């Protein structure tokens, strides 16, 4: 499957609303939200004007993570999963994701790439709700 490593989706919601919607959706799926990084607040706290609202959500499923690690412990650098959100103007935000299939293809382990499709499928489900 030919997959672009990065996908950017334009959405007519605020980045903060998208982050809230996504984290609640993950919790409903019993996926762990490890961290919500609000880059904008961190920058402002250090005197930097970011000119946008930017977030990263770090999340994962330990069962899937264990399956990745069984293939190669080196994958630890690429898990848990991350998704980004940013907004530069009112009611126009972007969701940015890295396709795990493409990212994990660097390991040249077909079984790992096959398992990564499960993670990509999870994000595909949520992104499909944005496009409706």
VENQUI-V19899 format. One record per pair of residues at least 24 apart in sequence whose ideal C-beta (glycine too) atoms are under 6 Angstrom apart, sorted by the first residue. I is the first residue (numbers start at 0). J is the second residue. If there is no record, write none. Layout:
BEGIN
I:J ; I:J
END
This chain:
BEGIN
2:98 ; 2:100 ; 2:101 ; 4:97 ; 4:98 ; 4:101 ; 5:97 ; 6:96 ; 7:93 ; 7:95 ; 8:94 ; 9:93 ; 10:92 ; 10:129 ; 11:90 ; 12:92 ; 13:86 ; 14:52 ; 14:54 ; 14:84 ; 14:85 ; 14:86 ; 14:92 ; 17:84 ; 17:92 ; 18:54 ; 18:84 ; 24:125 ; 25:58 ; 30:58 ; 30:60 ; 31:59 ; 32:58 ; 33:57 ; 33:79 ; 51:85 ; 51:87 ; 52:86 ; 53:85 ; 54:84 ; 55:81 ; 55:83 ; 56:82 ; 57:81 ; 66:114 ; 70:108 ; 70:110 ; 70:111 ; 71:106 ; 77:102 ; 80:118 ; 96:122
END
